[in-house]
Amino acid sequence: MRKIILSMLLISFSCLAYSQALPTFQLGVKGGVNLSKFKTSNTFSSDNQAGYYAGIWARIGGAGIYLQPELYLSGKNTTLTSNAGQDNKVKFKSLDIPVLIGTKFGAAGFGLRLNTGPVISFNLDEDQNFGQAASAAFNGKFKDKAFAWQFGAGVDIGKLSADLRYESGLSKINSDGYPTTKLNLYTLGIGFRIF
């Protein structure tokens, strides 16, 4: 009897370890708020301003490591203040595509995640609408787009998730005739896993 119980335990642990190594696929939706801040050189300063983002995410991985591509429509707001004290509000929308690599700890429907990866942003304006930006992204046309890098942490509880991230701008962008600036973001989002 003892041999049968030990054999069953060994088989159970082997199956559990094997199932953790198998790749999985998840798909979900997410929305949240962002705080935008332009980083400029000496001419302008900027305070954090609230914006929004909403979109979809996918997660592919196994053995605690995953790849998470995402697609978001994002509204970013900030105020630029010149040295002379003149305030000007800057608002714009973009199609953001983060591609994150991460690790996950936890079990039984609860998990903590750490992730990092690049983000490409396609600005939406009178010259480029959502469809044109999506077409450029899927066709690999990345010229004159903004690049950034994200660092973040998240928690999963069942099908719900929450993420807190920092995004550091790598590309200089022009906004409404101002000198070139880099955009930094803090984001807080709530997600729901569809499957």
C-alpha distance (Angstrom), angle and dihedral (degrees) to the residues before:
residue distance angle dihedral
M1 . . .
R2 3.80 . .
K3 3.83 90.2 .
I4 3.82 91.4 52.1
I5 3.83 92.5 50.6
L6 3.81 92.1 46.9
S7 3.82 90.5 47.8
M8 3.80 91.6 50.2
L9 3.82 91.7 48.7
L10 3.80 91.0 49.2
I11 3.82 91.5 49.8
S12 3.83 91.1 47.1
F13 3.82 93.0 51.6
S14 3.81 90.9 45.6
C15 3.81 91.2 51.8
L16 3.80 91.2 47.3
A17 3.81 92.5 50.4
Y18 3.82 91.4 45.7
S19 3.81 92.3 49.6
Q20 3.83 90.0 53.0
A21 3.82 89.6 54.1
L22 3.81 94.9 50.4
P23 3.80 115.0 97.4
T24 3.79 115.9 -108.3
F25 3.80 132.5 -164.5
Q26 3.80 125.8 -146.9
L27 3.80 131.3 177.0
G28 3.78 128.5 -167.6
V29 3.79 150.2 149.9
K30 3.79 127.6 -112.4
G31 3.77 140.0 -175.4
G32 3.74 136.5 174.7
V33 3.77 150.2 127.0
N34 3.77 132.3 -69.7
L35 3.78 132.9 -159.9
S36 3.81 111.4 -145.9
K37 3.77 127.0 -157.0
F38 3.79 127.9 175.2
K39 3.79 115.4 -140.8
T40 3.80 108.5 -148.0
S41 3.78 137.0 170.1
N42 3.83 113.4 -107.3
T43 3.83 97.7 -59.9
F44 3.80 101.7 77.9
S45 3.77 137.5 22.1
S46 3.80 126.0 -160.0
D47 3.80 136.8 -157.5
N48 3.80 123.0 -146.2
Q49 3.82 112.7 -92.9
A50 3.81 127.8 -170.7
G51 3.79 122.1 -112.9
Y52 3.80 135.9 156.4
Y53 3.78 143.3 -117.9
A54 3.81 134.9 -167.8
G55 3.78 134.1 173.7
I56 3.79 148.5 100.3
W57 3.79 136.1 -60.3
A58 3.80 137.2 -167.3
R59 3.80 128.5 -160.0
I60 3.80 123.6 -158.4
G61 3.78 121.0 178.8
G62 3.74 153.6 96.4
A63 3.82 141.3 -153.5
G64 3.81 90.6 39.8
I65 3.85 95.8 -57.8
Y66 3.81 122.7 102.2
L67 3.80 144.0 173.4
Q68 3.82 114.7 -138.6
P69 3.82 119.6 -169.5
E70 3.81 115.6 -174.8
L71 3.81 138.2 -173.6
Y72 3.82 121.0 -156.6
L73 3.77 141.3 172.2
S74 3.79 104.5 -140.9
G75 3.81 132.7 -169.4
K76 3.80 113.5 -157.6
N77 3.80 126.0 -167.9
T78 3.78 131.3 -177.0
T79 3.77 141.1 152.6
L80 3.79 119.9 -128.4
T81 3.80 116.0 -154.8
S82 3.78 120.5 -163.9
N83 3.81 123.4 -144.5
A84 3.82 86.4 -104.8
G85 3.83 88.4 61.9
Q86 3.81 98.7 -108.6
D87 3.85 113.0 146.7
N88 3.79 121.0 -150.6
K89 3.80 123.8 180.0
V90 3.80 116.0 -137.1
K91 3.84 119.7 -162.5
F92 3.78 127.2 174.4
K93 3.79 141.8 153.2
S94 3.78 128.0 -133.0
L95 3.78 141.8 -179.4
D96 3.82 104.6 -125.0
I97 3.80 124.3 -162.3
P98 3.82 115.2 -171.5
V99 3.82 118.1 -175.8
L100 3.79 106.2 -164.1
I101 3.77 133.7 -175.7
G102 3.76 117.2 -158.0
T103 3.74 151.5 154.5
K104 3.80 130.4 -123.2
F105 3.80 131.3 -151.8
G106 3.79 125.0 -167.5
A107 3.78 144.6 53.5
A108 3.81 144.2 -136.3
G109 3.82 95.6 49.0
F110 3.81 95.9 -47.2
G111 3.79 123.2 98.3
L112 3.78 143.0 158.4
R113 3.81 118.1 -143.4
L114 3.81 135.7 -161.8
N115 3.81 119.5 -169.3
T116 3.79 144.1 167.8
G117 3.77 137.3 176.3
P118 3.79 149.3 123.6
V119 3.81 126.6 -61.7
I120 3.78 127.0 -157.7
S121 3.82 118.9 -161.2
F122 3.79 126.4 -159.6
N123 3.81 109.4 -161.5
L124 3.80 114.7 -135.1
D125 3.79 116.1 -145.0
E126 3.79 140.7 126.1
D127 3.83 89.3 -59.0
Q128 3.83 97.1 49.1
N129 3.81 127.8 30.4
F130 3.82 128.2 -167.5
G131 3.83 94.1 -89.3
Q132 3.80 93.0 50.6
A133 3.81 91.9 47.7
A134 3.82 92.0 49.2
S135 3.81 90.3 48.3
A136 3.81 91.1 50.5
A137 3.82 90.7 49.4
F138 3.81 95.1 49.5
N139 3.82 92.2 44.1
G140 3.82 93.0 50.8
K141 3.83 95.8 -115.5
F142 3.80 99.8 149.7
K143 3.81 100.9 154.2
D144 3.82 114.3 129.7
K145 3.81 92.6 9.1
A146 3.79 126.1 129.6
F147 3.80 120.0 -109.1
A148 3.80 127.1 -159.9
W149 3.81 140.5 163.5
Q150 3.81 124.9 -124.5
F151 3.80 130.4 -152.5
G152 3.77 119.6 -174.8
A153 3.76 154.3 149.0
G154 3.77 131.7 -143.9
V155 3.75 145.0 179.1
D156 3.83 128.5 -141.0
I157 3.80 121.6 -155.9
G158 3.79 110.0 177.9
K159 3.81 106.9 -56.0
L160 3.82 93.9 -18.9
S161 3.78 124.9 87.9
A162 3.80 138.5 -179.7
D163 3.81 125.9 -159.2
L164 3.80 134.0 -168.8
R165 3.81 116.2 -168.7
Y166 3.78 143.5 170.7
E167 3.81 119.8 -148.0
S168 3.80 120.0 -162.4
G169 3.80 116.4 -160.3
L170 3.80 115.3 -125.4
S171 3.81 98.4 176.8
K172 3.76 127.1 63.0
I173 3.78 113.1 -124.4
N174 3.78 131.3 -166.2
S175 3.77 118.3 -133.4
D176 3.81 125.1 -171.7
G177 3.80 96.0 -31.1
Y178 3.81 96.4 -48.4
P179 3.79 122.2 133.9
T180 3.77 115.2 -88.3
T181 3.80 113.5 -71.3
K182 3.81 139.3 177.0
L183 3.80 120.3 -126.2
N184 3.80 122.0 -136.9
L185 3.82 122.1 -169.9
Y186 3.77 140.5 -168.6
T187 3.80 113.0 -159.5
L188 3.79 133.0 -168.5
G189 3.79 116.8 -172.3
I190 3.80 142.0 174.8
G191 3.79 118.8 -150.3
F192 3.78 139.6 -171.0
R193 3.82 123.4 -151.9
I194 3.81 110.8 -135.9
F195 3.82 92.6 -170.1
